[in-house]
Amino acid sequence: LEANRAAGMLLEVPPESLRGKTPQDAGTMVEEETFQGFLTQLRRGHPVHNISHAVSLPSGRELQILYSLAPLKLEEENLFIAIILDVTEQHLLAKSNEELQEKIRKIGSILSCYSGD
């Protein structure tokens, strides 16, 4: 990995501590088998889009990230570039919304029993 300052801030680590590590070593990627599948796609020139993944940060906080990977050829090297987005807030909002909808369904069910429907 090579990482910029923004990635280091997002993952709560100095960017230089990510250099030379694999995504698995850094704890920023899905399990090995899935990652190998992504590498196969990238080596064939196909990007990987919108992969959702939870990452545990050094602070103990869990971060939901959404990332996309794209192949990149730089001189003679085959590389890939990763775009990482923090979607933790959206994930929490969606989860809260699902819980609220379930409560509303239960209340509706209870009320329909009392209304004689």
N, C-alpha and C positions, 0 to 999 in steps of 0.2 A: 504494500500500500504506500501511496504518497497521499498526504492530506494537507488541505489548506487550513488556515486559522479558523474559518467558520465551522469546518467539520470538527476540529478540536474543541471548539466552544460547545457545539451541540452534544458531543460525546463526553464532555467534561474531562478531557485529557489534552496534554500538549500535543500538537500535530506531529512533532518529531518522535513522539513515543509510538506513533502508528507506523512510521516508516520502516519498511522491511518486513512487516508482519503480514500474515495472511488475514483476510477478513474474519476467518474463524478465530484466529489468535486474538484479534481485537474485540471479538464478541459482537461484531456488527452484522453478522450474516446468518442466514438460515443454516440448517444442518448440512454436513459435508456432502451427502448424496445429492441434495437439491442444488447446492452450489456447483457441483461438478456438471450437472445438467445445464446450469446457466453458462458455465464456461464453454461447453460444447456448442451452445447456441451462439455465443459471442465469437468463437473461433470460426463459425460458419458465416459470420458477418451479420447475424441477426441480433437486434437489441432485445433486452428484457425490460418490460414496462410494469410499473406500479405494483411492486412486491411489498406487502405489508409484513412488518416484523417487529417484535418487541425486543428492546435492548435494555439490559440492566446497567445503570450508570454507576461509577465509583461512589457516588453519594448515596446509593441504595435506591434511588428513584428509578422507576421504570418509564421508558420512553417508547412510544409507538412511532415507528418511522415508516415512511413510504419511500422506496427507492426505485430508480430505473438505472439500467446499465446499457452502455452502447460501446461497440467496438471502435477502436481508434488506432490508426496506423501512423506512427511517427518515425520518419526515416525508415529504418529497417526493423523497428520494434513494433510488435503487435501488442497493443495495450487496450484497456477499457476505461471508460470514464463513468463515474457513478454520481448520480444526483440524489441527495438525501434530503427528505423533508420531514420535519417534526409534525406529526398529525395526532399527537397525544390529546390535545383539547377536543378535536373533532371526534376522536375515538370515544372519549369520555362522554361527550354530548350525545352521541348515537346510542351508547349503552344506557345512559339516563333516560333517553327518549323511549327506548324499548321497555325499560322497567316501568315507566309511567303509563305506557300504552297497556301493559299487562294489568296494572292496578285498575285502570279505567275499565278494562274488559271485566274484571272481577266485580267491580262496583256495579256495572251495568247488569251483570248476571244476577247479583243479589237484589237489585232494585226490581228487575223483571219478575222475580219470585214474589215480591211483596205487592206488585201492581196487578197480579192476577194474569199476566201474559203467559 
